[in-house]
């Protein structure tokens, strides 16, 4: 039987929830420049499927890789790790 590969899981902060059933998640990563040794921060913004529309801006979420759901959406919300404080 054909086994499916292990799916990637990422954690990030919700930066936009204005789309219907979709959120935009910012994922930060750091790496050191090989020659100059400066630490660089890279921010990736990924679109993720949020079928219940439960995520709000500022929430910390875990997202998991999935099949292509639209032109740019290839991730699903796995869980909300921490809710954003209400102002």
PyMOL Python script that loads the backbone (N, CA, C, O; Angstrom):
from pymol import cmd

cmd.read_pdbstr("""\
ATOM      1  N   UNK A   1       0.836  -1.175   0.000  1.00  0.00           N
ATOM      2  CA  UNK A   1       0.000   0.000   0.000  1.00  0.00           C
ATOM      3  C   UNK A   1       0.884   1.242   0.000  1.00  0.00           C
ATOM      4  O   UNK A   1       1.919   1.271   0.666  1.00  0.00           O
ATOM      5  N   UNK A   2       0.484   2.252  -0.735  1.00  0.00           N
ATOM      6  CA  UNK A   2       1.260   3.477  -0.860  1.00  0.00           C
ATOM      7  C   UNK A   2       1.063   4.349   0.374  1.00  0.00           C
ATOM      8  O   UNK A   2      -0.066   4.681   0.736  1.00  0.00           O
ATOM      9  N   UNK A   3       2.178   4.721   1.022  1.00  0.00           N
ATOM     10  CA  UNK A   3       2.079   5.562   2.216  1.00  0.00           C
ATOM     11  C   UNK A   3       2.289   7.016   1.851  1.00  0.00           C
ATOM     12  O   UNK A   3       3.039   7.347   0.932  1.00  0.00           O
ATOM     13  N   UNK A   4       1.617   7.867   2.584  1.00  0.00           N
ATOM     14  CA  UNK A   4       1.739   9.297   2.384  1.00  0.00           C
ATOM     15  C   UNK A   4       2.936   9.798   3.181  1.00  0.00           C
ATOM     16  O   UNK A   4       3.196   9.306   4.279  1.00  0.00           O
ATOM     17  N   UNK A   5       3.663  10.765   2.647  1.00  0.00           N
ATOM     18  CA  UNK A   5       4.802  11.336   3.350  1.00  0.00           C
ATOM     19  C   UNK A   5       4.369  12.129   4.569  1.00  0.00           C
ATOM     20  O   UNK A   5       3.210  12.523   4.690  1.00  0.00           O
ATOM     21  N   UNK A   6       5.302  12.356   5.460  1.00  0.00           N
ATOM     22  CA  UNK A   6       4.993  13.118   6.666  1.00  0.00           C
ATOM     23  C   UNK A   6       4.726  14.572   6.295  1.00  0.00           C
ATOM     24  O   UNK A   6       5.506  15.188   5.570  1.00  0.00           O
ATOM     25  N   UNK A   7       3.638  15.106   6.788  1.00  0.00           N
ATOM     26  CA  UNK A   7       3.259  16.474   6.457  1.00  0.00           C
ATOM     27  C   UNK A   7       3.989  17.469   7.347  1.00  0.00           C
ATOM     28  O   UNK A   7       4.225  17.209   8.526  1.00  0.00           O
ATOM     29  N   UNK A   8       4.341  18.602   6.774  1.00  0.00           N
ATOM     30  CA  UNK A   8       5.045  19.640   7.523  1.00  0.00           C
ATOM     31  C   UNK A   8       4.077  20.369   8.438  1.00  0.00           C
ATOM     32  O   UNK A   8       2.925  20.606   8.076  1.00  0.00           O
ATOM     33  N   UNK A   9       4.550  20.723   9.627  1.00  0.00           N
ATOM     34  CA  UNK A   9       3.761  21.497  10.585  1.00  0.00           C
ATOM     35  C   UNK A   9       4.556  22.744  10.919  1.00  0.00           C
ATOM     36  O   UNK A   9       5.744  22.664  11.230  1.00  0.00           O
ATOM     37  N   UNK A  10       3.905  23.893  10.856  1.00  0.00           N
ATOM     38  CA  UNK A  10       4.552  25.166  11.156  1.00  0.00           C
ATOM     39  C   UNK A  10       3.708  25.925  12.171  1.00  0.00           C
ATOM     40  O   UNK A  10       2.499  25.715  12.266  1.00  0.00           O
ATOM     41  N   UNK A  11       4.352  26.807  12.929  1.00  0.00           N
ATOM     42  CA  UNK A  11       3.647  27.674  13.874  1.00  0.00           C
ATOM     43  C   UNK A  11       3.907  29.115  13.473  1.00  0.00           C
ATOM     44  O   UNK A  11       5.008  29.461  13.046  1.00  0.00           O
ATOM     45  N   UNK A  12       2.890  29.951  13.612  1.00  0.00           N
ATOM     46  CA  UNK A  12       3.044  31.349  13.241  1.00  0.00           C
ATOM     47  C   UNK A  12       1.946  32.206  13.833  1.00  0.00           C
ATOM     48  O   UNK A  12       1.076  31.722  14.558  1.00  0.00           O
ATOM     49  N   UNK A  13       2.001  33.489  13.510  1.00  0.00           N
ATOM     50  CA  UNK A  13       1.051  34.468  14.026  1.00  0.00           C
ATOM     51  C   UNK A  13       0.101  34.865  12.901  1.00  0.00           C
ATOM     52  O   UNK A  13       0.530  35.109  11.773  1.00  0.00           O
ATOM     53  N   UNK A  14      -1.190  34.928  13.216  1.00  0.00           N
ATOM     54  CA  UNK A  14      -2.192  35.342  12.234  1.00  0.00           C
ATOM     55  C   UNK A  14      -2.045  36.848  12.010  1.00  0.00           C
ATOM     56  O   UNK A  14      -2.123  37.634  12.955  1.00  0.00           O
ATOM     57  N   UNK A  15      -1.831  37.244  10.746  1.00  0.00           N
ATOM     58  CA  UNK A  15      -1.674  38.666  10.432  1.00  0.00           C
ATOM     59  C   UNK A  15      -2.873  39.231   9.677  1.00  0.00           C
ATOM     60  O   UNK A  15      -3.024  40.449   9.579  1.00  0.00           O
ATOM     61  N   UNK A  16      -3.732  38.356   9.140  1.00  0.00           N
ATOM     62  CA  UNK A  16      -4.928  38.825   8.448  1.00  0.00           C
ATOM     63  C   UNK A  16      -6.013  37.755   8.519  1.00  0.00           C
ATOM     64  O   UNK A  16      -5.749  36.566   8.336  1.00  0.00           O
ATOM     65  N   UNK A  17      -7.248  38.205   8.791  1.00  0.00           N
ATOM     66  CA  UNK A  17      -8.389  37.283   8.785  1.00  0.00           C
ATOM     67  C   UNK A  17      -9.557  37.880   7.999  1.00  0.00           C
ATOM     68  O   UNK A  17     -10.715  37.548   8.253  1.00  0.00           O
ATOM     69  N   UNK A  18      -9.253  38.752   7.052  1.00  0.00           N
ATOM     70  CA  UNK A  18     -10.293  39.462   6.311  1.00  0.00           C
ATOM     71  C   UNK A  18     -10.936  38.626   5.212  1.00  0.00           C
ATOM     72  O   UNK A  18     -12.001  38.982   4.707  1.00  0.00           O
ATOM     73  N   UNK A  19     -10.300  37.519   4.836  1.00  0.00           N
ATOM     74  CA  UNK A  19     -10.851  36.661   3.786  1.00  0.00           C
ATOM     75  C   UNK A  19     -11.842  35.667   4.392  1.00  0.00           C
ATOM     76  O   UNK A  19     -11.785  35.365   5.584  1.00  0.00           O
ATOM     77  N   UNK A  20     -12.737  35.171   3.564  1.00  0.00           N
ATOM     78  CA  UNK A  20     -13.732  34.213   4.024  1.00  0.00           C
ATOM     79  C   UNK A  20     -13.091  32.831   4.157  1.00  0.00           C
ATOM     80  O   UNK A  20     -12.609  32.277   3.169  1.00  0.00           O
ATOM     81  N   UNK A  21     -13.082  32.274   5.361  1.00  0.00           N
ATOM     82  CA  UNK A  21     -12.549  30.937   5.666  1.00  0.00           C
ATOM     83  C   UNK A  21     -11.060  30.793   5.348  1.00  0.00           C
ATOM     84  O   UNK A  21     -10.576  29.681   5.138  1.00  0.00           O
ATOM     85  N   UNK A  22     -10.340  31.900   5.311  1.00  0.00           N
ATOM     86  CA  UNK A  22      -8.910  31.881   5.024  1.00  0.00           C
ATOM     87  C   UNK A  22      -8.209  32.878   5.929  1.00  0.00           C
ATOM     88  O   UNK A  22      -8.719  33.969   6.183  1.00  0.00           O
ATOM     89  N   UNK A  23      -7.027  32.491   6.414  1.00  0.00           N
ATOM     90  CA  UNK A  23      -6.207  33.410   7.199  1.00  0.00           C
ATOM     91  C   UNK A  23      -4.826  33.496   6.565  1.00  0.00           C
ATOM     92  O   UNK A  23      -4.414  32.619   5.806  1.00  0.00           O
ATOM     93  N   UNK A  24      -4.129  34.566   6.893  1.00  0.00           N
ATOM     94  CA  UNK A  24      -2.750  34.733   6.459  1.00  0.00           C
ATOM     95  C   UNK A  24      -1.877  34.607   7.703  1.00  0.00           C
ATOM     96  O   UNK A  24      -2.098  35.302   8.695  1.00  0.00           O
ATOM     97  N   UNK A  25      -0.877  33.714   7.648  1.00  0.00           N
ATOM     98  CA  UNK A  25      -0.033  33.414   8.804  1.00  0.00           C
ATOM     99  C   UNK A  25       1.403  33.817   8.495  1.00  0.00           C
ATOM    100  O   UNK A  25       1.949  33.436   7.460  1.00  0.00           O
ATOM    101  N   UNK A  26       2.017  34.591   9.398  1.00  0.00           N
ATOM    102  CA  UNK A  26       3.420  34.991   9.248  1.00  0.00           C
ATOM    103  C   UNK A  26       4.287  34.029  10.047  1.00  0.00           C
ATOM    104  O   UNK A  26       4.050  33.794  11.231  1.00  0.00           O
ATOM    105  N   UNK A  27       5.303  33.471   9.375  1.00  0.00           N
ATOM    106  CA  UNK A  27       6.217  32.530  10.012  1.00  0.00           C
ATOM    107  C   UNK A  27       7.616  33.128   9.959  1.00  0.00           C
ATOM    108  O   UNK A  27       8.134  33.410   8.878  1.00  0.00           O
ATOM    109  N   UNK A  28       8.231  33.322  11.131  1.00  0.00           N
ATOM    110  CA  UNK A  28       9.567  33.904  11.214  1.00  0.00           C
ATOM    111  C   UNK A  28      10.616  32.806  11.261  1.00  0.00           C
ATOM    112  O   UNK A  28      10.434  31.781  11.918  1.00  0.00           O
ATOM    113  N   UNK A  29      11.714  33.032  10.558  1.00  0.00           N
ATOM    114  CA  UNK A  29      12.853  32.128  10.659  1.00  0.00           C
ATOM    115  C   UNK A  29      14.122  32.974  10.641  1.00  0.00           C
ATOM    116  O   UNK A  29      14.152  34.056  10.054  1.00  0.00           O
ATOM    117  N   UNK A  30      15.161  32.472  11.286  1.00  0.00           N
ATOM    118  CA  UNK A  30      16.435  33.179  11.379  1.00  0.00           C
ATOM    119  C   UNK A  30      17.529  32.314  10.781  1.00  0.00           C
ATOM    120  O   UNK A  30      17.518  31.093  10.937  1.00  0.00           O
ATOM    121  N   UNK A  31      18.473  32.946  10.096  1.00  0.00           N
ATOM    122  CA  UNK A  31      19.643  32.224   9.627  1.00  0.00           C
ATOM    123  C   UNK A  31      20.839  33.173   9.597  1.00  0.00           C
ATOM    124  O   UNK A  31      20.683  34.392   9.527  1.00  0.00           O
ATOM    125  N   UNK A  32      22.009  32.599   9.651  1.00  0.00           N
ATOM    126  CA  UNK A  32      23.240  33.378   9.677  1.00  0.00           C
ATOM    127  C   UNK A  32      23.826  33.447   8.270  1.00  0.00           C
ATOM    128  O   UNK A  32      23.898  32.439   7.566  1.00  0.00           O
ATOM    129  N   UNK A  33      24.243  34.645   7.871  1.00  0.00           N
ATOM    130  CA  UNK A  33      24.878  34.828   6.569  1.00  0.00           C
ATOM    131  C   UNK A  33      26.211  34.085   6.575  1.00  0.00           C
ATOM    132  O   UNK A  33      26.993  34.237   7.514  1.00  0.00           O
ATOM    133  N   UNK A  34      26.484  33.277   5.534  1.00  0.00           N
ATOM    134  CA  UNK A  34      27.687  32.436   5.570  1.00  0.00           C
ATOM    135  C   UNK A  34      29.001  33.214   5.596  1.00  0.00           C
ATOM    136  O   UNK A  34      29.967  32.750   6.203  1.00  0.00           O
ATOM    137  N   UNK A  35      29.067  34.373   4.961  1.00  0.00           N
ATOM    138  CA  UNK A  35      30.312  35.130   4.916  1.00  0.00           C
ATOM    139  C   UNK A  35      30.402  36.169   6.027  1.00  0.00           C
ATOM    140  O   UNK A  35      31.425  36.267   6.705  1.00  0.00           O
ATOM    141  N   UNK A  36      29.329  36.950   6.217  1.00  0.00           N
ATOM    142  CA  UNK A  36      29.382  38.077   7.146  1.00  0.00           C
ATOM    143  C   UNK A  36      28.889  37.743   8.546  1.00  0.00           C
ATOM    144  O   UNK A  36      29.014  38.568   9.451  1.00  0.00           O
ATOM    145  N   UNK A  37      28.340  36.568   8.741  1.00  0.00           N
ATOM    146  CA  UNK A  37      27.906  36.060  10.050  1.00  0.00           C
ATOM    147  C   UNK A  37      26.792  36.887  10.698  1.00  0.00           C
ATOM    148  O   UNK A  37      26.542  36.758  11.896  1.00  0.00           O
ATOM    149  N   UNK A  38      26.134  37.722   9.924  1.00  0.00           N
ATOM    150  CA  UNK A  38      25.030  38.500  10.472  1.00  0.00           C
ATOM    151  C   UNK A  38      23.783  37.622  10.533  1.00  0.00           C
ATOM    152  O   UNK A  38      23.516  36.851   9.612  1.00  0.00           O
ATOM    153  N   UNK A  39      23.025  37.742  11.617  1.00  0.00           N
ATOM    154  CA  UNK A  39      21.781  36.992  11.773  1.00  0.00           C
ATOM    155  C   UNK A  39      20.683  37.731  11.006  1.00  0.00           C
ATOM    156  O   UNK A  39      20.430  38.911  11.251  1.00  0.00           O
ATOM    157  N   UNK A  40      20.046  37.039  10.094  1.00  0.00           N
ATOM    158  CA  UNK A  40      18.996  37.625   9.274  1.00  0.00           C
ATOM    159  C   UNK A  40      17.656  36.999   9.622  1.00  0.00           C
ATOM    160  O   UNK A  40      17.559  35.795   9.859  1.00  0.00           O
ATOM    161  N   UNK A  41      16.625  37.834   9.648  1.00  0.00           N
ATOM    162  CA  UNK A  41      15.275  37.349   9.928  1.00  0.00           C
ATOM    163  C   UNK A  41      14.491  37.320   8.624  1.00  0.00           C
ATOM    164  O   UNK A  41      14.474  38.296   7.874  1.00  0.00           O
ATOM    165  N   UNK A  42      13.840  36.186   8.362  1.00  0.00           N
ATOM    166  CA  UNK A  42      13.016  36.052   7.173  1.00  0.00           C
ATOM    167  C   UNK A  42      11.588  35.782   7.616  1.00  0.00           C
ATOM    168  O   UNK A  42      11.349  34.941   8.482  1.00  0.00           O
ATOM    169  N   UNK A  43      10.641  36.495   7.022  1.00  0.00           N
ATOM    170  CA  UNK A  43       9.230  36.307   7.349  1.00  0.00           C
ATOM    171  C   UNK A  43       8.515  35.801   6.103  1.00  0.00           C
ATOM    172  O   UNK A  43       8.539  36.445   5.054  1.00  0.00           O
ATOM    173  N   UNK A  44       7.874  34.629   6.233  1.00  0.00           N
ATOM    174  CA  UNK A  44       7.059  34.069   5.154  1.00  0.00           C
ATOM    175  C   UNK A  44       5.601  34.263   5.524  1.00  0.00           C
ATOM    176  O   UNK A  44       5.217  34.037   6.672  1.00  0.00           O
ATOM    177  N   UNK A  45       4.785  34.680   4.568  1.00  0.00           N
ATOM    178  CA  UNK A  45       3.351  34.786   4.805  1.00  0.00           C
ATOM    179  C   UNK A  45       2.655  33.712   3.983  1.00  0.00           C
ATOM    180  O   UNK A  45       2.736  33.704   2.755  1.00  0.00           O
ATOM    181  N   UNK A  46       1.974  32.811   4.670  1.00  0.00           N
ATOM    182  CA  UNK A  46       1.283  31.700   4.024  1.00  0.00           C
ATOM    183  C   UNK A  46      -0.215  31.834   4.234  1.00  0.00           C
ATOM    184  O   UNK A  46      -0.664  32.311   5.276  1.00  0.00           O
ATOM    185  N   UNK A  47      -0.984  31.413   3.244  1.00  0.00           N
ATOM    186  CA  UNK A  47      -2.437  31.377   3.378  1.00  0.00           C
ATOM    187  C   UNK A  47      -2.830  30.009   3.922  1.00  0.00           C
ATOM    188  O   UNK A  47      -2.304  28.985   3.484  1.00  0.00           O
ATOM    189  N   UNK A  48      -3.757  29.996   4.879  1.00  0.00           N
ATOM    190  CA  UNK A  48      -4.197  28.740   5.486  1.00  0.00           C
ATOM    191  C   UNK A  48      -5.718  28.692   5.536  1.00  0.00           C
ATOM    192  O   UNK A  48      -6.377  29.719   5.696  1.00  0.00           O
ATOM    193  N   UNK A  49      -6.264  27.495   5.400  1.00  0.00           N
ATOM    194  CA  UNK A  49      -7.707  27.274   5.447  1.00  0.00           C
ATOM    195  C   UNK A  49      -8.178  27.271   6.893  1.00  0.00           C
ATOM    196  O   UNK A  49      -7.637  26.550   7.731  1.00  0.00           O
ATOM    197  N   UNK A  50      -9.191  28.082   7.178  1.00  0.00           N
ATOM    198  CA  UNK A  50      -9.785  28.181   8.514  1.00  0.00           C
ATOM    199  C   UNK A  50     -11.296  28.000   8.354  1.00  0.00           C
ATOM    200  O   UNK A  50     -12.035  28.983   8.317  1.00  0.00           O
ATOM    201  N   UNK A  51     -11.762  26.737   8.260  1.00  0.00           N
ATOM    202  CA  UNK A  51     -13.172  26.505   7.922  1.00  0.00           C
ATOM    203  C   UNK A  51     -14.167  27.071   8.924  1.00  0.00           C
ATOM    204  O   UNK A  51     -15.267  27.460   8.534  1.00  0.00           O
ATOM    205  N   UNK A  52     -13.815  27.126  10.192  1.00  0.00           N
ATOM    206  CA  UNK A  52     -14.740  27.645  11.191  1.00  0.00           C
ATOM    207  C   UNK A  52     -14.616  29.135  11.420  1.00  0.00           C
ATOM    208  O   UNK A  52     -15.381  29.700  12.202  1.00  0.00           O
ATOM    209  N   UNK A  53     -13.673  29.790  10.758  1.00  0.00           N
ATOM    210  CA  UNK A  53     -13.375  31.217  10.936  1.00  0.00           C
ATOM    211  C   UNK A  53     -13.189  31.554  12.413  1.00  0.00           C
ATOM    212  O   UNK A  53     -13.713  32.558  12.896  1.00  0.00           O
ATOM    213  N   UNK A  54     -12.438  30.707  13.132  1.00  0.00           N
ATOM    214  CA  UNK A  54     -12.245  30.898  14.567  1.00  0.00           C
ATOM    215  C   UNK A  54     -10.989  31.691  14.906  1.00  0.00           C
ATOM    216  O   UNK A  54     -10.854  32.167  16.033  1.00  0.00           O
ATOM    217  N   UNK A  55     -10.070  31.843  13.963  1.00  0.00           N
ATOM    218  CA  UNK A  55      -8.812  32.545  14.221  1.00  0.00           C
ATOM    219  C   UNK A  55      -8.981  34.041  14.008  1.00  0.00           C
ATOM    220  O   UNK A  55      -9.667  34.474  13.083  1.00  0.00           O
ATOM    221  N   UNK A  56      -8.350  34.822  14.871  1.00  0.00           N
ATOM    222  CA  UNK A  56      -8.364  36.278  14.783  1.00  0.00           C
ATOM    223  C   UNK A  56      -6.933  36.783  14.677  1.00  0.00           C
ATOM    224  O   UNK A  56      -5.990  36.041  14.948  1.00  0.00           O
ATOM    225  N   UNK A  57      -6.768  38.039  14.285  1.00  0.00           N
ATOM    226  CA  UNK A  57      -5.440  38.640  14.146  1.00  0.00           C
ATOM    227  C   UNK A  57      -4.734  38.626  15.495  1.00  0.00           C
ATOM    228  O   UNK A  57      -5.310  39.025  16.507  1.00  0.00           O
ATOM    229  N   UNK A  58      -3.485  38.164  15.507  1.00  0.00           N
ATOM    230  CA  UNK A  58      -2.690  38.104  16.729  1.00  0.00           C
ATOM    231  C   UNK A  58      -2.648  36.731  17.367  1.00  0.00           C
ATOM    232  O   UNK A  58      -1.816  36.492  18.242  1.00  0.00           O
ATOM    233  N   UNK A  59      -3.524  35.815  16.954  1.00  0.00           N
ATOM    234  CA  UNK A  59      -3.508  34.450  17.492  1.00  0.00           C
ATOM    235  C   UNK A  59      -2.245  33.722  17.036  1.00  0.00           C
ATOM    236  O   UNK A  59      -1.748  33.959  15.934  1.00  0.00           O
ATOM    237  N   UNK A  60      -1.734  32.842  17.883  1.00  0.00           N
ATOM    238  CA  UNK A  60      -0.639  31.959  17.501  1.00  0.00           C
ATOM    239  C   UNK A  60      -1.268  30.624  17.132  1.00  0.00           C
ATOM    240  O   UNK A  60      -1.984  30.024  17.934  1.00  0.00           O
ATOM    241  N   UNK A  61      -0.995  30.156  15.903  1.00  0.00           N
ATOM    242  CA  UNK A  61      -1.633  28.944  15.397  1.00  0.00           C
ATOM    243  C   UNK A  61      -0.598  27.965  14.869  1.00  0.00           C
ATOM    244  O   UNK A  61       0.516  28.345  14.509  1.00  0.00           O
ATOM    245  N   UNK A  62      -0.992  26.682  14.828  1.00  0.00           N
ATOM    246  CA  UNK A  62      -0.210  25.653  14.153  1.00  0.00           C
ATOM    247  C   UNK A  62      -0.940  25.327  12.867  1.00  0.00           C
ATOM    248  O   UNK A  62      -2.157  25.138  12.864  1.00  0.00           O
ATOM    249  N   UNK A  63      -0.180  25.261  11.755  1.00  0.00           N
ATOM    250  CA  UNK A  63      -0.771  24.917  10.472  1.00  0.00           C
ATOM    251  C   UNK A  63      -0.074  23.681   9.918  1.00  0.00           C
ATOM    252  O   UNK A  63       1.103  23.445  10.189  1.00  0.00           O
ATOM    253  N   UNK A  64      -0.810  22.900   9.145  1.00  0.00           N
ATOM    254  CA  UNK A  64      -0.286  21.650   8.593  1.00  0.00           C
ATOM    255  C   UNK A  64      -0.444  21.680   7.074  1.00  0.00           C
ATOM    256  O   UNK A  64      -1.420  22.213   6.546  1.00  0.00           O
ATOM    257  N   UNK A  65       0.530  21.100   6.392  1.00  0.00           N
ATOM    258  CA  UNK A  65       0.524  21.040   4.934  1.00  0.00           C
ATOM    259  C   UNK A  65      -0.629  20.156   4.454  1.00  0.00           C
ATOM    260  O   UNK A  65      -0.958  19.156   5.093  1.00  0.00           O
ATOM    261  N   UNK A  66      -1.235  20.527   3.332  1.00  0.00           N
ATOM    262  CA  UNK A  66      -2.346  19.762   2.785  1.00  0.00           C
ATOM    263  C   UNK A  66      -2.326  19.859   1.257  1.00  0.00           C
ATOM    264  O   UNK A  66      -1.450  20.505   0.682  1.00  0.00           O
ATOM    265  N   UNK A  67      -3.277  19.224   0.619  1.00  0.00           N
ATOM    266  CA  UNK A  67      -3.369  19.305  -0.841  1.00  0.00           C
ATOM    267  C   UNK A  67      -3.722  20.746  -1.236  1.00  0.00           C
ATOM    268  O   UNK A  67      -4.232  21.497  -0.405  1.00  0.00           O
ATOM    269  N   UNK A  68      -3.463  21.140  -2.478  1.00  0.00           N
ATOM    270  CA  UNK A  68      -3.825  22.497  -2.899  1.00  0.00           C
ATOM    271  C   UNK A  68      -5.335  22.716  -2.806  1.00  0.00           C
ATOM    272  O   UNK A  68      -6.119  21.980  -3.405  1.00  0.00           O
ATOM    273  N   UNK A  69      -5.726  23.733  -2.052  1.00  0.00           N
ATOM    274  CA  UNK A  69      -7.140  24.049  -1.880  1.00  0.00           C
ATOM    275  C   UNK A  69      -7.570  25.175  -2.815  1.00  0.00           C
ATOM    276  O   UNK A  69      -8.748  25.280  -3.156  1.00  0.00           O
ATOM    277  N   UNK A  70      -6.628  26.013  -3.230  1.00  0.00           N
ATOM    278  CA  UNK A  70      -6.881  27.077  -4.199  1.00  0.00           C
ATOM    279  C   UNK A  70      -5.544  27.451  -4.826  1.00  0.00           C
ATOM    280  O   UNK A  70      -4.561  26.726  -4.677  1.00  0.00           O
ATOM    281  N   UNK A  71      -5.506  28.574  -5.521  1.00  0.00           N
ATOM    282  CA  UNK A  71      -4.278  28.982  -6.206  1.00  0.00           C
ATOM    283  C   UNK A  71      -3.119  29.177  -5.231  1.00  0.00           C
ATOM    284  O   UNK A  71      -1.988  28.799  -5.536  1.00  0.00           O
ATOM    285  N   UNK A  72      -3.383  29.760  -4.067  1.00  0.00           N
ATOM    286  CA  UNK A  72      -2.301  30.060  -3.116  1.00  0.00           C
ATOM    287  C   UNK A  72      -2.428  29.337  -1.779  1.00  0.00           C
ATOM    288  O   UNK A  72      -1.537  29.450  -0.937  1.00  0.00           O
ATOM    289  N   UNK A  73      -3.505  28.605  -1.568  1.00  0.00           N
ATOM    290  CA  UNK A  73      -3.766  27.998  -0.255  1.00  0.00           C
ATOM    291  C   UNK A  73      -3.380  26.526  -0.243  1.00  0.00           C
ATOM    292  O   UNK A  73      -3.995  25.711  -0.930  1.00  0.00           O
ATOM    293  N   UNK A  74      -2.340  26.182   0.556  1.00  0.00           N
ATOM    294  CA  UNK A  74      -1.859  24.798   0.668  1.00  0.00           C
ATOM    295  C   UNK A  74      -1.684  24.372   2.119  1.00  0.00           C
ATOM    296  O   UNK A  74      -1.012  23.376   2.384  1.00  0.00           O
ATOM    297  N   UNK A  75      -2.268  25.099   3.065  1.00  0.00           N
ATOM    298  CA  UNK A  75      -2.119  24.813   4.490  1.00  0.00           C
ATOM    299  C   UNK A  75      -3.485  24.843   5.155  1.00  0.00           C
ATOM    300  O   UNK A  75      -4.385  25.549   4.701  1.00  0.00           O
ATOM    301  N   UNK A  76      -3.643  24.071   6.239  1.00  0.00           N
ATOM    302  CA  UNK A  76      -4.864  24.037   7.048  1.00  0.00           C
ATOM    303  C   UNK A  76      -4.507  24.379   8.481  1.00  0.00           C
ATOM    304  O   UNK A  76      -3.393  24.100   8.925  1.00  0.00           O
ATOM    305  N   UNK A  77      -5.436  24.981   9.212  1.00  0.00           N
ATOM    306  CA  UNK A  77      -5.218  25.264  10.628  1.00  0.00           C
ATOM    307  C   UNK A  77      -5.357  23.961  11.397  1.00  0.00           C
ATOM    308  O   UNK A  77      -6.378  23.280  11.303  1.00  0.00           O
ATOM    309  N   UNK A  78      -4.319  23.615  12.162  1.00  0.00           N
ATOM    310  CA  UNK A  78      -4.339  22.405  12.974  1.00  0.00           C
ATOM    311  C   UNK A  78      -4.924  22.717  14.345  1.00  0.00           C
ATOM    312  O   UNK A  78      -5.808  22.009  14.827  1.00  0.00           O
ATOM    313  N   UNK A  79      -4.423  23.787  14.973  1.00  0.00           N
ATOM    314  CA  UNK A  79      -4.947  24.197  16.279  1.00  0.00           C
ATOM    315  C   UNK A  79      -4.559  25.636  16.564  1.00  0.00           C
ATOM    316  O   UNK A  79      -3.593  26.160  16.009  1.00  0.00           O
ATOM    317  N   UNK A  80      -5.332  26.263  17.442  1.00  0.00           N
ATOM    318  CA  UNK A  80      -4.997  27.594  17.934  1.00  0.00           C
ATOM    319  C   UNK A  80      -4.230  27.388  19.230  1.00  0.00           C
ATOM    320  O   UNK A  80      -4.789  26.912  20.218  1.00  0.00           O
ATOM    321  N   UNK A  81      -2.949  27.746  19.228  1.00  0.00           N
ATOM    322  CA  UNK A  81      -2.097  27.530  20.393  1.00  0.00           C
ATOM    323  C   UNK A  81      -2.408  28.553  21.477  1.00  0.00           C
ATOM    324  O   UNK A  81      -2.545  28.205  22.650  1.00  0.00           O
ATOM    325  N   UNK A  82      -2.520  29.831  21.072  1.00  0.00           N
ATOM    326  CA  UNK A  82      -2.758  30.899  22.044  1.00  0.00           C
ATOM    327  C   UNK A  82      -3.613  31.975  21.393  1.00  0.00           C
ATOM    328  O   UNK A  82      -3.313  32.444  20.295  1.00  0.00           O
ATOM    329  N   UNK A  83      -4.679  32.361  22.081  1.00  0.00           N
ATOM    330  CA  UNK A  83      -5.559  33.410  21.583  1.00  0.00           C
ATOM    331  C   UNK A  83      -4.929  34.775  21.836  1.00  0.00           C
ATOM    332  O   UNK A  83      -4.194  34.957  22.807  1.00  0.00           O
ATOM    333  N   UNK A  84      -5.219  35.726  20.966  1.00  0.00           N
ATOM    334  CA  UNK A  84      -4.726  37.092  21.136  1.00  0.00           C
ATOM    335  C   UNK A  84      -5.497  37.762  22.270  1.00  0.00           C
ATOM    336  O   UNK A  84      -6.695  37.525  22.425  1.00  0.00           O
ATOM    337  N   UNK A  85      -4.822  38.599  23.064  1.00  0.00           N
ATOM    338  CA  UNK A  85      -5.540  39.301  24.138  1.00  0.00           C
ATOM    339  C   UNK A  85      -6.530  40.301  23.553  1.00  0.00           C
ATOM    340  O   UNK A  85      -6.237  40.967  22.560  1.00  0.00           O
ATOM    341  N   UNK A  86      -7.695  40.402  24.169  1.00  0.00           N
ATOM    342  CA  UNK A  86      -8.713  41.346  23.705  1.00  0.00           C
ATOM    343  C   UNK A  86      -8.376  42.736  24.218  1.00  0.00           C
ATOM    344  O   UNK A  86      -7.981  42.923  25.369  1.00  0.00           O
ATOM    345  N   UNK A  87      -8.545  43.703  23.327  1.00  0.00           N
ATOM    346  CA  UNK A  87      -8.216  45.093  23.696  1.00  0.00           C
ATOM    347  C   UNK A  87      -9.484  45.853  23.984  1.00  0.00           C
ATOM    348  O   UNK A  87      -9.432  47.038  24.312  1.00  0.00           O
TER     349      UNK A  87
END
""", "prot")
cmd.dss("prot")
cmd.show_as("cartoon", "prot")
cmd.util.cbc("prot")
cmd.orient("prot")
